[in-house]
Amino acid sequence: MNMPNALRIIHDEHAALAAVLRSMTLLVRDARRRNRTPEFRVLRAMLFYVDEFPERLHHVKESTMLFPRLRECAPGAAAVLARLDAEHKSGGTRIRELEHKLLAWEFLGEPRREAFETTLDTYVAFYLEHMRIEEQEVLPLAEAHFGEPDWMMLERAFGAHRDPLVTPGPEAPYVELFRSIVNSTPAPYGLGEPSPT
């Protein structure tokens, strides 16, 4: 059986988010290795993307559509779905903390670097594990239990606001943000000018 389009969208959006998270870590580590400050504008754009798309759109659809339907079909998944819902609810607080620590480093200088780096590493590890659980424990249950009407409902929901990092185009509301991230991120991580050595 072919993978339902809604499932493909979820996997693609997870992959885009994982790429942004890992790129942030690489940029910060590269800056430390070169004994420089990173491109703060690029990091701010990346954090804005995480807050604006995955936190406000992707997670909401999972918590209000995917998870409730799965609770009906697979009651044994209640505990893992409760955990994921709680993590979705804490997402806004976590991203604000990270944004604040980035601004503190940018405006108050080197003494604030380590706090941001530590918080970023914790945040990225948390988020990657969150998506791993969704992909390895939750989505296979959906594949096993959902019928065509379920997938059509999810496809309409997830197709309504497509992630610009997955399907950029003139209709995407965040296309300029996408371009800014890709074009400003220094090579080899993006299309921008390589960082000076």
Secondary structure as UniProt FT lines:
FT   HELIX           5..33
FT   TURN            34..35
FT   HELIX           40..50
FT   HELIX           51..58
FT   HELIX           59..61
FT   HELIX           62..66
FT   HELIX           67..73
FT   HELIX           75..77
FT   HELIX           78..108
FT   HELIX           110..112
FT   HELIX           113..133
FT   HELIX           134..138
FT   HELIX           139..145
FT   HELIX           148..160
FT   TURN            164..166
FT   TURN            170..171
FT   TURN            173..174
FT   HELIX           175..184
FT   TURN            187..189
//
